[in-house]
């Protein structure tokens, strides 16, 4: 079965998009990281019924998606991967919170539904922005930016190596899976009797493999600092990028932009 | 280039599970020599290479590289002088592009970015894969991966090249290309391999390892043509030294 092998290739999608050359890719990783942090902070700061206020913030991922030429579908798929978790958390909101707080087209909408939708929206927006950061910057450069923010070396290393370890784990899993299915052609899935040994095998193998990768790194002078060579200078455009997005997020947080636009339109209508 | 001598002095290594892998190896590798290390599976070839670069530290005995003993303290210096290319290039290539991977070593030694670029491009040109520099390593073919792994080692400008199984899993053409490449290197070379024809072609000395000991240390032609020795050590006379399978006539040398 090629599922795992497929996902190895798909996993590299983010790495590959990170190597594109677009104006967004060319920005300093630090300014992109700070914008993302600001964005996530603003998104999660809204109250649970504030769906309409959240809407202007959709603007940010849309702009980045288009200007960085990142294909939408693969990114959305990855965002959806975390949805079950959030649905699990929010699914009881409509059950417990039945108070009607809005009526749309004569249909009463309970607070539970609104808060559920706002939770989903927040999840999509935050995950999407994080994925966009990886897809426009790349893990190596993000870790470089984190080091600039004085995040301790050990945490940055942990993050980097975990990210790299996923592909090692997947490759070993693919090898084990392929060799199992080739010798058990009539089975669907893997018999529960061998789950234990198989998992153990996978752990040992990935451990050994990770050990060898680490040795190869150490032999080439690796001493705990991940040198990506991207010692770029912060330029004016990086500051402008940061400042304009932060200003936009602050405006969106402070003013109810949809209401504002709505009042202008209705004002004009009158 | 200064003179590089590797001394193995009464070297012993036992794995933590109690399995002895190297049992008293002593020899001297001289500057500019090209040495083939051969032996059956599990004879201790790879362990010996791991000991040389300090991934493993000997249970007894010592290794000296240009008079510097291999100890935990000296490892950074030793590793800058010795470049080890792994048996499986997949273990060695972990960055997202070939360029970054080859640059990994020089960057760790804090070279400036223009100097890194110079070294990377030179290494890539040497192995003939400069056109692959922006490709992802996992998408390369076996031969290309091997070349990239060697370039990654060359970019560190080592004095001594240590290569574990360079021709394993290569097709004949890639193998030939690699052989020509290795022939062109003036470094001191240590090549652990089962490819005895490779040893015959590019090495000027052969060390046969058997059960963690040196069974023979001689010129490749003398060693590899010794049928009794080969048989004893789980090896076989290389194809190029065997009689013609069609007419039975002996090889021309």
Interface residues (C-beta under 8 A of the other chain):
Chain A: X12 X15 X16 X18 X19 X138 X140 X164 X209 X212 X213 X215 X216 X217 X218 X219 X220 X221 X222 X223 X225 X227 X228 X229 X231
Chain B: X53 X55 X76 X79 X80 X83 X84 X86 X88 X91 X92 X94 X95 X96 X97 X100 X103 X104 X105 X107 X108 X109 X110 X113 X116 X134 X136 X138 X152 X153 X156
